[in-house]
Amino acid sequence: MNFYFSLFQLIETVERMDREVKHLAGRVLRISPRDARANQELLEQCGVKIGEVKNLLNNKAHISKITLRKAALLYQILEVLHQRVLHLAGATSSIGQDDEGSVKATWQMLSMAERHFRTLVKTLHEITGMELQLPMVGAQEAPKGFTAVAQKEASYQQEALKLLEKATEVFGEDQVLSTHLSQVRKELLESRKRMKHLPSAPASVKAEPPAASMA
């Protein structure tokens, strides 16, 4: 799995570079008018080379597509957990400081989100032996009020739970990875139960079936 996860990261990086090079090539006349032609030609050449790498990785590599999809599943989980951290970190500054209960609840959710993210990063680093690379995410508008924060957090938790449920089945034979994934899933299920009892919890969270039914 370490080879495939690293390979998947490489494929994701190449895909991202291809998009960014094309984006820059399309805007080069506006962002560097003085040397626009030279920069455009350089970027177009880079695009061609990146395209060749994409073709080799996607069509020529003798790899197991099933194992690569497993690696992609882990990467998806990592991205969702990363988004949770970014969302809640931004939310800490948008909650009214006079509402101590909301502030405390937001910081508690952020602490848990950070722990889940760091746990998976550490586990995958131990598996692959490589530093994990996530795409840079642009600044997001902070939600207004605790209800909006909880609503967004609930959606991230639900998305993470769906992926984790699948992952615990797929990686059942990998005891170390499966144990960490199951623990994160268990804590998310417990968190969703607690969120339903918050006075200002969004209606969609309160109306959902008990989280235990997903087990």
N, C-alpha and C positions, 0 to 999 in steps of 0.2 A: 504493500500500500504506500510505503514511503516514496517509491519511485513514481507512482501514479499521481499522488497528491502534488509532488513537486512538478511533474509534467503538466498537470492541470493548471497550476499557478503560472507556468511558463506560457501556456496557451492563452490564458486570460490576459496576461501582460502584453502579449503580441497583439491580441484583439484590441486592447485598449490603446496601444501605441498606434495601431492602424487608424482608429477613429480620430485620435488627437492630431496625427499628421495630416489627415484629410481636412480636419477642421482648420488647422493653421494654414494649409495651402489655400483654402478658400477665402481666408481673411487677410492674406499677406499684403495685399495692396493697401489695406487700411492700417495695418499695424506697423508696417515698415516700408513706407512709400519710397524712401531713398534707394534702397537696395531690393526693391520688390521682385524684380525679374530674377535676380540671382538666387534670392531666398526661395522663390517659388520653384525654380528648377531643382534646387537642392532638396526641398521637401518632396517634390514629385519623385525624385530618384529614391529617397528614403521610403516612400510609399511602395514603390516597385519592389525594393528589397524585402520590405516587411511582408508584402504579398507573397513573395517566394517562400519565406519562412512559414507563413500560415499554411500554404499549400503542402509543404513538406510535413509539417506537424499533423495536419488534419487528414491527409490522404496517403502519405508515404510511410508513416511510422507504423511498425508492427506491434501494436498494443491491443490489450483487451478493452473493448469498448464498455463492457460491463464494469470492470474495475475502475475505469475512468469515470463512469457515471457515479460510482460510489464516492470517489474523490470529490466530484462535483457536489454531491449531497453534503459532505462535510464542509465544503467551502460556503455553500448556501447558509448553513447553520451559523457559521462564523460571521458572515455578513449581517444576518439578522441580529445576532447578539451585539455586533458592533454598532448597528443602527440604534438599538435600544440605549446603549451607553451615550451616544451622541445626543439623542432626543432628550433623555433625562438630565444630562449635564446642562443642556441649554435651558431646560425647564426650571432649574433651580433658581435662575435669576428672574423668572417671570411670575413666580408665585408671590402673592402679597406677603410681605414680611410680618404683617399684623395677624396673619392666620397661622398660628404655630402648628396646629394639627396638620394642615396641608403641607407646610414646609417640612415637617418631620417625616410625613409619609413619602414625600418626593425624594428626600435624601435616603430613606430606607430602600426605596425601589432602585435608586441609582447605585447604592452599595451592593445590592444583590445582582444587578445587571453587570457591574464591573467584575464581581466575583465569578459570574458565569463566563464572561468573555475571557478573563485571564486564565480560568481553568482550562477552557478549550484551547486557547493559544499555547499554553504550557504543554498540554497533552499532545497536540499536533506537532509541536516543536520536537518533543521527545521521540515521536514516531518518525518524522521526516529528517530531523537533524538540520533543518533549514529555518531561517527567519521567515515568518509569514508576511506576505505582502498584500495589503488591502488597498483598493483604489481610494484616492483622496476624495472626500465628499464635501461638496459645497455647503456653505452655511445654510442652515434651515431656520425658518421663522419660528421663534419660540411660541408654543401654544399659550393662549390666554386663559388663565384660570386653572384650578386644579382639576375640574371636571374634564376639560380638554386634554390635560396631561394624562389623566387616568385612562381616557378613551383611547389615546394613541398608544399608551403602554399596553393596554389590553389587546390591541390589534397586533402589536409586535409579539406579545406572549402567545397569542393564538397561532400566529404564523410559525413561531419557533416550536411550539408543541407539535404541530403537524409534521414538521421536518424531523423532530427528535423521535417521534413515535415510529416513523419509518426507519430512522437510523438505528434505533435500538434493535429492530428486527434484522436489518441488513448486517450489522456488526456484532451480532450476538455471540459469535465465536471468538471475537477479540475481547477478552475479559477486561483488560485495563480500559480500553476506549469505551466499551459498553457500560462499564460501571460509572464512568464520569458522565456519559450522556444520560444515563438513567437517573443519576443524582440531580442533574440540572432539570430534567423533565419533572421529577418529583417536586422540587422546590417551586417550579413554575405552577404546577397544579395547586399546590398549597397557597401560593400567592394569589391565584385567581379566586380561591375560596375567600380569602381575607378581603380582597378588593370588593366583593359583592356586599360586604357588610359595612363598607365605608359610607357615611352619611351622604356624601356628594358623589358617589360612584355613578358613572353613566348608566343609563337605563339598559343599554345593550349588554353590559356586563352582568347586571342583575338578572336579566331575563334569560340568560343562557342556561342550558342544562348543567347540573352539577359537574364539576371538572372530573370527579372520580369516574364518571361514566366513560371517559376516554381511555381509561387504563386497560 
